[in-house]
Amino acid sequence: MSKKFKIENGIEMPAPRVRGSQEALVEALASLDVGQSIFVPLDSCKTLAAYVTKVAKASGAKFTARKAEQKDVLGHRIWRFA
C-alpha cells in the first residue's frame, strides 16, 4: 500500500459534466426518435463526435452524421437510425 495515497472502496463516481452550451445538444440527441434528425452548425460545437458517441453509449441509440448546409450555414446533420 502506498504511503501517499489511501485506496478506498465504495465511493460513487459523479455523473459526467456537460458544459453549458453543449447540454442542449446532449438533450436533443437523447430525445431523438428513430428517423429524426437535428442540424448542428459548425461553430456551435467543436467536439460533436464526442457528444454523439457519449449519448449513443449511454442510451444504446445509433446515430450517423453527414456534412450539411442549412440556410447558407455549414454544419452537420445527425440522424438517429436505431
C-alpha positions as CSV (number, residue, x, y, z in Angstrom):
1,M,0.0,0.0,0.0
2,S,1.2,3.4,-0.9
3,K,2.1,5.8,2.0
4,K,1.0,8.8,0.0
5,F,-2.4,7.6,-1.3
6,K,-5.2,5.9,0.5
7,I,-7.1,3.3,-1.6
8,E,-10.8,3.4,-1.0
9,N,-13.8,1.2,-2.0
10,G,-17.4,2.1,-2.5
11,I,-17.0,5.8,-3.4
12,E,-19.7,6.6,-6.0
13,M,-18.4,8.3,-9.2
14,P,-20.2,11.6,-10.0
15,A,-22.1,11.9,-13.2
16,P,-20.2,13.3,-16.2
17,R,-20.3,17.0,-16.6
18,V,-21.7,18.6,-19.7
19,R,-20.5,22.2,-20.3
20,G,-23.2,24.9,-20.5
21,S,-23.9,25.3,-24.2
22,Q,-23.5,21.6,-25.0
23,E,-26.1,20.5,-22.5
24,A,-28.8,21.4,-25.1
25,L,-27.1,19.3,-27.7
26,V,-26.9,16.3,-25.5
27,E,-30.6,16.6,-24.5
28,A,-31.6,17.0,-28.2
29,L,-29.6,13.9,-29.2
30,A,-31.1,11.9,-26.3
31,S,-34.6,12.8,-27.2
32,L,-34.4,11.9,-30.9
33,D,-36.6,9.1,-32.1
34,V,-35.6,6.7,-34.9
35,G,-35.8,8.5,-38.2
36,Q,-35.5,12.0,-36.7
37,S,-32.5,14.3,-37.2
38,I,-31.1,17.6,-36.0
39,F,-28.8,20.2,-37.7
40,V,-25.8,21.4,-35.7
41,P,-23.9,24.5,-37.1
42,L,-20.1,24.1,-37.3
43,D,-19.5,27.0,-34.9
44,S,-21.8,25.6,-32.2
45,C,-19.8,22.5,-31.2
46,K,-16.1,21.7,-31.7
47,T,-16.3,18.1,-30.4
48,L,-19.6,16.9,-32.0
49,A,-18.4,13.3,-32.4
50,A,-17.6,13.0,-28.7
51,Y,-21.1,14.1,-27.7
52,V,-22.8,11.8,-30.2
53,T,-20.7,8.9,-29.0
54,K,-21.4,9.7,-25.4
55,V,-25.2,9.7,-25.9
56,A,-25.0,6.6,-28.1
57,K,-23.2,4.7,-25.4
58,A,-25.5,5.9,-22.6
59,S,-28.7,5.2,-24.5
60,G,-27.9,2.3,-26.8
61,A,-29.2,4.5,-29.7
62,K,-27.3,4.6,-33.0
63,F,-26.5,7.8,-34.9
64,T,-25.0,8.8,-38.2
65,A,-23.8,12.3,-39.2
66,R,-23.2,14.0,-42.6
67,K,-21.8,17.4,-43.5
68,A,-24.8,19.6,-44.4
69,E,-25.8,23.1,-45.2
70,Q,-29.0,24.8,-44.0
71,K,-29.9,28.3,-45.0
72,D,-26.3,29.0,-46.1
73,V,-24.9,27.8,-42.7
74,L,-22.4,25.0,-42.8
75,G,-22.7,22.2,-40.2
76,H,-23.6,18.6,-39.7
77,R,-27.0,16.8,-39.7
78,I,-27.3,13.9,-37.2
79,W,-29.8,11.2,-37.7
80,R,-30.9,8.5,-35.2
81,F,-31.3,5.3,-37.2
82,A,-31.7,2.7,-34.4
